[in-house]
Amino acid sequence: MEQVKYKRHLSKLLRELLKQFSCVMISGPRQIGKTSMVIDTIKGLGKWNDVDLSKEENKENALKNPILFFEENKTPLFIDEIQEAPKLMSYIKNEIDKTKNNGIFILTGSQMFKFNKDIKERLSTRAALLDMCPLSNSEIQGRDNFPFIIDSKHFIEIKKYASISVIQNLENILKGSMPDIMNGKIKNTSVFYSSYINNTIISDITEHIATIRDDTKFNNFLKSLAIRSGQIVNLYNTAQDAGIDNRTATIWLDALKSLGIIFFVHPFSNKKSKTLLKKPKLYFYDTGLLCHLLKITDAKGLYSNSSYGNVYETWCVSEITKTYINEGLMPPISYLQNSKGEEKLDVIIEQSNGVYLIEIKTSTNINSKHIKGFELLDENVKVLAKAVICPITQISSYSKDILLIPNTLI
């Protein structure tokens, strides 16, 4: 059976930026399709040379003689896994300054945190920086990207995607968003994610950030984070679960964020807001990895698992986040929760003229208890619209000012 090839939303933005910048740098976790996306994009942009630095021969040539490397690999040039030869950055800067042409370099990397300072110092305005995520729901469905807001017209236009069955919805959340799993190439997801953790995540952190001497403790740390996905970060408890100190937990947490495995949503900030919790919430980008860590192996097990609500919220928030990242935008999302943790507002999307308020629920039978979070926001903030995202199969309304949105329409 022919494997599905997904059209990546970042491709359109990459083409646009190559007309405006000399260099475009794309960072993101391994195995999410960065290389394939770039290759597909440059096919229609004239003759590009490309070199993969993860191949030992190419890496050795780049490190041994950078000048000869660029003589053999003329621009426009796509360099994959640039972090393997950081010394090339100064030569790239020189080439850009010499030619002053746009669209001559595309760089991709899986540990771009190594280059943050170098990029700012050497390339400055010469380079556009993009983050890339695993597959988004809209990419899987084959539709155009739409930075998520509460827009009835948009939801009506794509309403055919709302009719996905409950079981299919659960299976999609369980599979997650890694291309080789979604397109059917990888069947044994348990082996895939175990290898991904041990051969990719642990390897990258050990090589570029801090030595992980005890794989078991790191795996326990990941599992502890998985249990807390969709919750406020409690570093002390997480460290205790893994049997490590707070300093190590902080280093590992920052590393996972840098590698694009997890992300944080910070609390809504407004001078006139009530006294609320101020710590960030933690989420995984890929619910496939999350379910693997929680030892959830099928849709029925996901639905009955005590962590189902957190997994479901993680999927929804991750998908909302991806819709902005795929436009090259910083996701303008935050949350609210009172100090006792009794009431919360899951997602606030900030716009220049006001905010959108969103509650995320696993129930399909929404009642007044499910919308109490809307009361947390002070009246001084202009509310543009309110909605509840839940696993229903049709768009509907709870009231005249609260929309019910199927999560499949994110």
C-alpha positions as CSV (number, residue, x, y, z in Angstrom):
1,M,0.0,0.0,0.0
2,E,1.3,3.4,-1.0
3,Q,2.2,5.6,2.0
4,V,0.5,8.9,2.5
5,K,2.7,12.0,1.8
6,Y,1.5,15.0,3.8
7,K,1.7,18.6,2.5
8,R,3.5,20.6,5.2
9,H,2.1,24.1,5.9
10,L,5.6,25.5,6.6
11,S,6.5,24.9,3.0
12,K,4.6,27.9,1.8
13,L,6.2,30.1,4.4
14,L,9.6,28.8,3.5
15,R,9.1,29.8,-0.2
16,E,8.1,33.3,0.9
17,L,11.0,33.8,3.3
18,L,13.6,32.7,0.7
19,K,12.6,35.8,-1.3
20,Q,13.2,38.1,1.7
21,F,16.2,36.6,3.6
22,S,19.6,35.2,2.6
23,C,19.2,32.3,4.9
24,V,16.3,30.4,6.4
25,M,17.0,28.2,9.5
26,I,14.5,25.5,10.5
27,S,14.7,23.7,13.8
28,G,12.6,20.9,15.3
29,P,12.7,17.4,16.7
30,R,14.2,14.6,14.7
31,Q,12.0,12.5,12.5
32,I,9.2,15.0,12.0
33,G,9.9,15.6,8.3
34,K,12.1,18.7,8.2
35,T,14.3,17.2,5.4
36,S,11.4,16.0,3.3
37,M,9.6,19.3,3.6
38,V,12.7,21.3,2.4
39,I,13.4,18.9,-0.4
40,D,9.8,19.1,-1.6
41,T,9.9,22.9,-1.4
42,I,13.1,23.5,-3.3
43,K,12.1,21.1,-6.2
44,G,10.3,23.9,-7.9
45,L,12.8,26.7,-7.0
46,G,15.6,26.0,-9.6
47,K,18.7,24.0,-9.0
48,W,19.7,23.6,-5.3
49,N,22.6,21.6,-4.0
50,D,22.0,19.7,-0.7
51,V,24.3,18.1,1.8
52,D,23.4,16.0,4.8
53,L,25.8,16.5,7.7
54,S,24.5,13.5,9.6
55,K,26.4,11.4,7.1
56,E,29.9,10.9,8.5
57,E,31.7,11.6,5.2
58,N,30.0,14.9,4.7
59,K,30.5,15.9,8.4
60,E,34.2,15.0,8.2
61,N,34.7,17.1,5.1
62,A,32.9,20.1,6.6
63,L,34.9,20.0,9.8
64,K,38.3,19.3,8.1
65,N,38.2,21.9,5.4
66,P,35.3,24.3,5.4
67,I,36.7,26.3,2.5
68,L,36.8,23.2,0.2
69,F,33.4,22.2,1.5
70,F,31.8,25.3,0.1
71,E,33.8,25.1,-3.1
72,E,32.3,21.6,-3.7
73,N,28.8,22.7,-2.5
74,K,27.8,25.9,-4.3
75,T,24.9,28.1,-3.3
76,P,21.9,27.9,-3.3
77,L,22.7,25.3,-0.7
78,F,20.6,23.2,1.7
79,I,22.6,22.0,4.7
80,D,20.8,19.4,6.7
81,E,21.7,18.8,10.4
82,I,23.9,22.0,10.6
83,Q,24.6,21.4,14.3
84,E,27.0,18.7,13.3
85,A,29.5,21.3,12.0
86,P,29.0,24.6,13.9
87,K,32.2,26.1,12.5
88,L,30.4,26.4,9.1
89,M,28.4,29.3,10.5
90,S,31.1,31.9,10.1
91,Y,31.7,30.8,6.5
92,I,27.9,31.0,5.8
93,K,28.0,34.6,7.2
94,N,30.9,35.5,4.9
95,E,29.2,34.0,1.8
96,I,26.0,36.0,2.6
97,D,28.0,39.2,3.1
98,K,29.9,38.6,-0.1
99,T,26.9,37.9,-2.4
100,K,24.2,39.9,-0.6
101,N,21.6,37.6,-2.4
102,N,18.4,36.3,-0.9
103,G,17.5,32.7,-0.8
104,I,21.0,31.1,-0.9
105,F,21.0,29.0,2.3
106,I,18.5,26.7,4.0
107,L,19.7,25.2,7.2
108,T,18.0,22.6,9.3
109,G,18.9,21.2,12.7
110,S,17.6,19.2,15.6
111,Q,19.5,20.9,18.4
112,M,19.4,24.5,17.3
113,F,19.7,25.7,20.9
114,K,23.4,25.4,20.4
115,F,23.2,28.1,17.8
116,N,21.0,30.7,19.4
117,K,23.8,33.0,20.4
118,D,25.8,32.3,17.3
119,I,22.8,33.1,15.0
120,K,22.2,36.4,16.7
121,E,25.8,37.4,16.6
122,R,26.7,36.2,13.1
123,L,23.6,36.2,11.0
124,S,21.4,38.7,12.8
125,T,18.9,40.1,10.2
126,R,20.3,37.9,7.5
127,A,18.4,34.8,8.6
128,A,14.8,33.9,9.2
129,L,14.3,31.4,12.0
130,L,11.4,28.9,11.9
131,D,10.3,26.2,14.3
132,M,8.8,23.0,12.9
133,C,6.5,20.7,14.8
134,P,5.3,17.1,14.2
135,L,2.3,16.8,11.9
136,S,-0.7,19.0,12.7
137,N,-4.3,17.8,12.6
138,S,-5.0,20.0,9.5
139,E,-2.0,18.6,7.7
140,I,-3.2,15.1,8.4
141,Q,-6.6,16.1,7.1
142,G,-5.1,17.7,4.0
143,R,-6.6,21.2,4.6
144,D,-5.0,24.7,4.7
145,N,-3.6,26.1,7.9
146,F,-5.7,28.6,9.9
147,P,-4.3,30.2,13.0
148,F,-6.9,29.1,15.5
149,I,-9.5,31.6,16.6
150,I,-13.2,31.2,17.2
151,D,-14.5,31.8,13.7
152,S,-17.9,30.4,12.8
153,K,-17.5,31.0,9.1
154,H,-14.2,29.0,9.0
155,F,-15.7,26.1,11.0
156,I,-18.7,25.9,8.7
157,E,-16.3,25.8,5.7
158,I,-14.5,22.8,7.0
159,K,-17.4,21.1,8.8
160,K,-17.0,17.9,6.9
161,Y,-14.0,17.2,9.1
162,A,-16.2,17.3,12.2
163,S,-17.9,14.0,11.4
164,I,-15.0,11.8,12.4
165,S,-16.3,9.1,14.7
166,V,-15.5,9.1,18.4
167,I,-13.3,5.9,18.1
168,Q,-11.4,7.3,15.1
169,N,-10.9,10.6,17.1
170,L,-9.4,8.6,19.9
171,E,-7.2,6.6,17.6
172,N,-5.8,9.8,16.0
173,I,-4.9,11.1,19.5
174,L,-3.3,7.8,20.4
175,K,-1.2,7.7,17.2
176,G,0.0,11.2,17.7
177,S,1.7,13.2,14.9
178,M,5.0,11.6,13.9
179,P,4.9,11.2,10.0
180,D,6.2,7.6,9.8
181,I,3.5,6.4,12.2
182,M,0.6,8.4,10.6
183,N,1.5,7.3,7.1
184,G,1.6,3.7,8.1
185,K,5.4,3.1,7.6
186,I,5.8,2.3,11.3
187,K,3.5,-0.3,12.7
188,N,5.1,-1.1,16.0
189,T,4.8,2.2,17.8
190,S,6.0,0.8,21.1
191,V,9.4,-0.1,19.6
192,F,9.5,3.2,17.7
193,Y,9.0,5.4,20.8
194,S,11.3,3.3,23.0
195,S,14.0,3.7,20.4
196,Y,13.2,7.4,19.9
197,I,13.7,8.1,23.6
198,N,16.9,6.1,24.0
199,N,18.6,6.6,20.7
200,T,17.5,10.1,19.9
201,I,16.4,12.1,22.9
202,I,18.9,10.8,25.4
203,S,21.6,10.8,22.8
204,D,21.0,14.4,21.8
205,I,20.9,15.6,25.4
206,T,24.0,13.7,26.4
207,E,25.9,14.9,23.3
208,H,25.0,18.6,23.4
209,I,23.7,19.5,26.9
210,A,24.5,17.3,29.8
211,T,25.6,13.8,30.3
212,I,22.7,11.4,31.3
213,R,24.5,8.7,33.3
214,D,21.3,6.8,34.3
215,D,18.9,6.1,31.5
216,T,16.4,4.6,33.9
217,K,16.1,7.8,35.9
218,F,15.7,9.9,32.7
219,N,12.9,7.5,31.6
220,N,11.3,7.8,35.0
221,F,11.5,11.6,34.6
222,L,9.8,11.5,31.2
223,K,7.0,9.3,32.7
224,S,6.6,11.7,35.6
225,L,6.2,14.6,33.1
226,A,3.7,12.5,31.1
227,I,1.5,12.0,34.1
228,R,1.5,15.8,34.6
229,S,1.0,16.9,30.9
230,G,-1.8,19.5,30.9
231,Q,-1.0,20.4,34.5
232,I,0.9,23.2,36.3
233,V,4.6,22.4,36.5
234,N,5.7,21.0,39.9
235,L,9.4,20.6,39.5
236,Y,10.0,19.3,43.0
237,N,7.5,16.4,42.7
238,T,8.7,15.5,39.3
239,A,12.3,15.3,40.5
240,Q,11.2,13.3,43.5
241,D,9.4,10.8,41.3
242,A,12.5,10.3,39.1
243,G,15.0,10.2,42.1
244,I,16.9,13.2,41.0
245,D,17.7,16.7,42.4
246,N,16.0,19.9,41.3
247,R,19.0,21.1,39.4
248,T,19.1,18.0,37.2
249,A,15.3,18.2,36.7
250,T,15.6,21.8,35.6
251,I,18.4,20.9,33.1
252,W,16.4,18.0,31.7
253,L,13.2,20.0,31.5
254,D,15.0,22.8,29.6
255,A,16.6,20.3,27.3
256,L,13.3,18.7,26.4
257,K,11.8,22.1,25.6
258,S,14.9,23.0,23.5
259,L,14.5,19.7,21.6
260,G,10.8,20.5,20.8
261,I,9.4,17.6,22.9
262,I,7.5,19.7,25.4
263,F,6.3,23.2,25.6
264,F,4.8,25.5,28.3
265,V,1.7,27.7,28.4
266,H,2.0,30.6,30.7
267,P,-0.8,32.2,32.8
268,F,-2.7,35.2,31.3
269,S,-1.2,38.4,32.5
270,N,-3.3,41.5,33.1
271,K,-2.8,44.2,35.6
272,K,-6.4,44.2,36.7
273,S,-6.8,40.4,36.8
274,K,-7.7,38.6,40.1
275,T,-5.1,36.9,42.1
276,L,-4.4,33.7,40.2
277,L,-1.7,31.0,39.9
278,K,1.3,32.3,38.0
279,K,3.2,29.1,37.1
280,P,3.2,27.6,33.6
281,K,1.5,24.5,32.4
282,L,3.4,21.8,30.7
283,Y,2.3,20.0,27.5
284,F,3.8,17.4,25.1
285,Y,3.7,18.2,21.4
286,D,3.1,14.6,20.4
287,T,0.4,12.7,22.1
288,G,1.7,9.5,20.6
289,L,4.8,9.8,22.7
290,L,2.7,10.9,25.6
291,C,0.5,7.8,25.4
292,H,3.5,5.5,25.0
293,L,4.9,6.9,28.3
294,L,1.6,6.4,30.0
295,K,1.5,2.8,28.6
296,I,-1.7,3.4,26.7
297,T,-1.8,1.0,23.7
298,D,-5.4,1.2,22.3
299,A,-8.3,3.6,21.9
300,K,-10.4,1.8,24.5
301,G,-7.5,2.0,27.0
302,L,-7.1,5.7,26.3
303,Y,-10.8,6.4,27.0
304,S,-10.8,4.5,30.3
305,N,-7.4,5.8,31.5
306,S,-7.3,8.1,34.4
307,S,-5.1,10.5,32.4
308,Y,-7.5,10.7,29.4
309,G,-8.6,14.2,30.3
310,N,-5.0,15.4,30.4
311,V,-4.1,13.6,27.1
312,Y,-7.2,15.1,25.4
313,E,-6.3,18.6,26.6
314,T,-2.7,18.1,25.6
315,W,-3.8,17.2,22.1
316,C,-6.1,20.2,21.8
317,V,-3.6,22.7,23.1
318,S,-0.8,21.3,21.0
319,E,-2.9,21.5,17.9
320,I,-3.9,25.1,18.6
321,T,-0.2,25.9,19.2
322,K,0.8,24.3,15.9
323,T,-1.6,26.4,13.9
324,Y,0.4,29.5,14.9
325,I,3.9,28.0,14.7
326,N,3.1,26.8,11.1
327,E,2.6,30.5,10.2
328,G,5.9,31.5,11.8
329,L,4.0,33.1,14.7
330,M,4.5,33.0,18.4
331,P,1.4,31.2,19.8
332,P,-0.6,34.0,21.6
333,I,-2.1,31.5,24.1
334,S,-2.3,31.5,27.9
335,Y,-4.5,30.1,30.6
336,L,-6.1,31.0,33.9
337,Q,-6.6,29.1,37.2
338,N,-7.6,30.2,40.6
339,S,-5.2,29.7,43.5
340,K,-7.1,26.7,44.9
341,G,-7.1,25.0,41.5
342,E,-10.9,24.6,41.7
343,E,-11.7,26.7,38.5
344,K,-9.7,27.2,35.4
345,L,-10.0,28.6,31.9
346,D,-8.0,26.3,29.6
347,V,-7.0,28.6,26.7
348,I,-7.0,32.3,26.2
349,I,-6.1,33.5,22.7
350,E,-4.9,37.1,22.8
351,Q,-5.5,39.4,19.8
352,S,-4.8,43.1,19.4
353,N,-8.5,43.9,19.9
354,G,-9.4,41.4,22.6
355,V,-9.3,37.8,23.6
356,Y,-11.0,34.5,22.7
357,L,-11.9,32.2,25.6
358,I,-11.8,28.4,25.2
359,E,-12.7,25.6,27.5
360,I,-11.6,22.0,26.6
361,K,-13.9,19.2,27.8
362,T,-14.0,15.4,27.2
363,S,-17.7,15.3,27.7
364,T,-20.2,15.6,24.8
365,N,-22.9,16.7,27.2
366,I,-21.9,20.3,28.2
367,N,-23.6,21.9,31.2
368,S,-23.1,24.9,33.4
369,K,-20.3,23.3,35.4
370,H,-18.2,23.0,32.3
371,I,-18.2,26.7,31.6
372,K,-17.5,28.2,35.0
373,G,-14.0,29.1,33.8
374,F,-15.4,31.8,31.7
375,E,-16.2,33.7,34.9
376,L,-12.5,33.9,35.9
377,L,-11.7,36.7,33.6
378,D,-12.3,40.3,34.8
379,E,-14.8,42.5,33.0
380,N,-12.1,44.9,31.9
381,V,-10.8,42.5,29.3
382,K,-12.7,42.6,26.0
383,V,-14.0,39.1,25.1
384,L,-14.3,38.5,21.3
385,A,-16.0,35.1,21.6
386,K,-16.3,32.0,23.8
387,A,-16.2,28.4,22.9
388,V,-16.0,24.9,24.3
389,I,-13.9,22.3,22.4
390,C,-15.2,18.8,22.9
391,P,-15.4,15.5,21.0
392,I,-18.7,16.1,19.3
393,T,-19.3,15.5,15.6
394,Q,-21.2,18.6,14.6
395,I,-20.8,22.3,15.3
396,S,-23.5,23.6,17.7
397,S,-24.2,26.2,20.3
398,Y,-24.5,26.0,24.1
399,S,-26.0,29.5,24.3
400,K,-26.1,32.5,22.1
401,D,-22.6,33.5,23.1
402,I,-20.9,30.1,23.6
403,L,-20.1,27.9,20.6
404,L,-19.5,24.1,20.8
405,I,-16.6,23.1,18.5
406,P,-15.6,19.6,17.5
407,N,-11.9,19.1,18.4
408,T,-11.3,17.7,14.9
409,L,-11.8,21.2,13.5
410,I,-8.7,22.6,15.2
